Amino acid sequence: GERWGSIVNDPNITNDISAQERADYELRKAMVYQSETSYSMAFNPLLKANSLVKFTNEHLKFVEETFLVQSINSPINYSGTMNASIVNLKDLPFTF
């Protein structure tokens, strides 16, 4: 079935081409949000948001799967762990 999002009122949309570009952007944004997952891992101060990482997990059948790190959260107390919001690049409609 069809799903409809909220109507976008943007004065910069002046023709069909810019309307299609905005629709494509909104769709990509929604797809990233829907395919995002949280992952708990050992603290790594070198990991940054908007970077690419590779995971291998036999249980989930990931072999060198590439993920985009959306955000990172670390507790104030030192627990030795941190949480990262990640998106599998296979789930996105574009390539890097």
C-alpha positions in Angstrom: 0.0 0.0 0.0 0.9 3.6 -0.2 2.0 5.7 2.7 2.0 9.4 2.9 4.2 11.7 5.0 3.5 15.2 6.1 3.2 17.9 3.5 6.3 19.9 3.0 5.8 23.6 2.4 9.1 25.0 1.2 9.5 28.3 -0.8 12.6 26.9 -2.5 10.5 24.3 -4.3 9.7 26.1 -7.5 9.4 23.4 -10.1 8.9 19.6 -10.6 12.6 18.9 -10.6 13.2 20.6 -7.2 10.1 18.9 -5.9 11.4 15.5 -6.9 14.8 16.2 -5.4 13.1 17.2 -2.1 10.9 14.1 -2.2 14.0 11.9 -2.8 15.7 13.6 0.2 12.8 13.1 2.5 12.5 9.4 1.5 16.2 8.8 2.1 16.0 10.5 5.5 13.0 8.3 6.5 14.8 5.2 5.3 17.8 6.0 7.4 15.6 6.6 10.5 13.8 3.3 10.0 16.9 1.2 9.5 18.9 2.7 12.4 19.8 0.3 15.2 21.6 0.8 18.5 24.8 -1.2 19.3 26.6 -1.5 22.6 30.3 -1.9 22.4 33.6 -1.4 24.3 34.6 2.2 24.7 36.6 3.4 21.7 37.6 7.1 21.7 38.7 6.9 18.0 35.1 6.2 16.8 33.3 9.2 15.5 29.8 10.0 14.2 29.4 10.0 10.4 32.2 7.5 10.0 32.1 4.0 8.4 32.8 0.9 10.4 32.9 -2.8 9.5 31.4 -5.5 11.6 31.7 -9.3 11.5 29.1 -11.2 13.5 28.6 -14.9 12.9 25.3 -15.0 14.8 23.8 -12.2 12.6 25.7 -13.5 9.5 27.6 -10.3 9.0 30.9 -10.7 7.3 32.7 -7.4 7.0 29.4 -5.5 6.7 29.8 -1.8 6.4 27.8 0.5 8.7 27.4 4.2 9.0 27.7 5.6 12.6 24.9 8.0 13.1 25.6 9.0 16.7 27.6 7.9 19.8 26.6 8.0 23.5 28.9 7.4 26.4 27.8 7.4 30.0 29.4 10.0 32.3 30.7 7.3 34.6 33.4 5.1 33.2 31.7 1.8 32.5 34.0 0.9 29.7 31.1 0.8 27.2 29.4 3.1 24.8 26.3 3.0 22.5 26.3 3.8 18.9 23.4 4.3 16.5 24.4 2.6 13.3 22.8 2.0 9.9 23.7 -0.9 7.6 24.7 0.6 4.2 22.9 -2.3 2.5 19.6 -0.8 3.8 20.2 2.6 2.2 19.0 3.5 -1.3 22.4 5.0 -2.3 26.1 3.9 -2.2 29.2 5.4 -0.7 
